[in-house]
């Protein structure tokens, strides 16, 4: 995902869902999906976010189903801080999801880009809190190695293979590490999806479309991977410190490879 720097046309459906609210484009992804912040005309009403995603062939191979994401958010809400779902649906051509805004800032907000040490540590604290809180035995979804490889193979068959996908890469994926600890993973634990309170503590998570049971290193590897994209090198150890774990370089390397190829 990227923070938009150029204006985009607002889909009619988004305008309808926003009502009289003021729309601000917050995110745009490479699959054509858009996320808008909606500020209501009455300050007493809650700020909301509207996610809109076209159901293209590539988007479907990426499993970007907003109705499914809504189900995951609703499931997680009793145990951890996530947005509250107000509406979700699909008309066969586009999906949409409307949630309340959390009173916090993304870890890549300019405030926290200027304080990467604080943000990195909070990302680790937040992942540990989520992993400890969500009940594995009650989670109906998985984010398993097998499932993720199947998705990658489906993408390759449809002509959407990731860079580097090959028989040799597939063979490397077969040498998967043993599970360390199964948890309910976020599924996209990149820095933008952790929210921080104004005092720099972890507040909550967003974008739970891939939430499911997996080894905790599947999240940790991606969370630390994303630090380099957002803050630069040298902050990984703070995520592990916040989480309360020592780095496992072999697991990190393997799960990052799976992320890149899958």
Secondary structure as the mmCIF struct_conf table of DSSP 4:
data_model
#
loop_
_struct_conf.conf_type_id
_struct_conf.id
_struct_conf.beg_label_comp_id
_struct_conf.beg_label_asym_id
_struct_conf.beg_label_seq_id
_struct_conf.end_label_comp_id
_struct_conf.end_label_asym_id
_struct_conf.end_label_seq_id
STRN STRN1 UNK A 2 UNK A 2
BEND BEND1 UNK A 6 UNK A 6
HELX_LH_PP_P HELX_LH_PP_P1 UNK A 9 UNK A 11
HELX_RH_AL_P HELX_RH_AL_P1 UNK A 12 UNK A 18
TURN_TY1_P TURN_TY1_P1 UNK A 19 UNK A 20
HELX_LH_PP_P HELX_LH_PP_P2 UNK A 21 UNK A 21
STRN STRN2 UNK A 22 UNK A 28
TURN_TY1_P TURN_TY1_P2 UNK A 30 UNK A 31
BEND BEND2 UNK A 32 UNK A 32
STRN STRN3 UNK A 34 UNK A 39
BEND BEND3 UNK A 41 UNK A 42
TURN_TY1_P TURN_TY1_P3 UNK A 43 UNK A 44
BEND BEND4 UNK A 45 UNK A 45
HELX_LH_PP_P HELX_LH_PP_P3 UNK A 46 UNK A 47
STRN STRN4 UNK A 48 UNK A 54
HELX_RH_AL_P HELX_RH_AL_P2 UNK A 57 UNK A 61
TURN_TY1_P TURN_TY1_P4 UNK A 62 UNK A 63
HELX_RH_AL_P HELX_RH_AL_P3 UNK A 66 UNK A 76
TURN_TY1_P TURN_TY1_P5 UNK A 77 UNK A 79
BEND BEND5 UNK A 80 UNK A 80
STRN STRN5 UNK A 82 UNK A 82
HELX_LH_PP_P HELX_LH_PP_P4 UNK A 83 UNK A 84
STRN STRN6 UNK A 85 UNK A 90
BEND BEND6 UNK A 92 UNK A 93
STRN STRN7 UNK A 94 UNK A 100
HELX_LH_PP_P HELX_LH_PP_P5 UNK A 101 UNK A 102
BEND BEND7 UNK A 103 UNK A 104
STRN STRN8 UNK A 105 UNK A 106
TURN_TY1_P TURN_TY1_P6 UNK A 107 UNK A 108
BEND BEND8 UNK A 109 UNK A 109
HELX_RH_AL_P HELX_RH_AL_P4 UNK A 110 UNK A 113
TURN_TY1_P TURN_TY1_P7 UNK A 114 UNK A 114
HELX_RH_AL_P HELX_RH_AL_P5 UNK A 116 UNK A 133
BEND BEND9 UNK A 134 UNK A 134
HELX_RH_3T_P HELX_RH_3T_P1 UNK A 136 UNK A 138
STRN STRN9 UNK A 142 UNK A 142
HELX_RH_AL_P HELX_RH_AL_P6 UNK A 145 UNK A 157
TURN_TY1_P TURN_TY1_P8 UNK A 158 UNK A 159
HELX_LH_PP_P HELX_LH_PP_P6 UNK A 161 UNK A 162
TURN_TY1_P TURN_TY1_P9 UNK A 163 UNK A 164
BEND BEND10 UNK A 166 UNK A 166
HELX_RH_AL_P HELX_RH_AL_P7 UNK A 167 UNK A 173
TURN_TY1_P TURN_TY1_P10 UNK A 174 UNK A 174
BEND BEND11 UNK A 175 UNK A 175
HELX_LH_PP_P HELX_LH_PP_P7 UNK A 176 UNK A 179
BEND BEND12 UNK A 180 UNK A 180
STRN STRN10 UNK A 182 UNK A 185
BEND BEND13 UNK A 187 UNK A 187
HELX_RH_3T_P HELX_RH_3T_P2 UNK A 191 UNK A 193
STRN STRN11 UNK A 194 UNK A 196
TURN_TY1_P TURN_TY1_P11 UNK A 198 UNK A 199
BEND BEND14 UNK A 200 UNK A 200
STRN STRN12 UNK A 202 UNK A 205
TURN_TY1_P TURN_TY1_P12 UNK A 209 UNK A 210
STRN STRN13 UNK A 212 UNK A 215
HELX_RH_AL_P HELX_RH_AL_P8 UNK A 216 UNK A 230
TURN_TY1_P TURN_TY1_P13 UNK A 231 UNK A 231
BEND BEND15 UNK A 233 UNK A 234
HELX_RH_AL_P HELX_RH_AL_P9 UNK A 236 UNK A 243
TURN_TY1_P TURN_TY1_P14 UNK A 244 UNK A 244
HELX_RH_AL_P HELX_RH_AL_P10 UNK A 249 UNK A 261
#
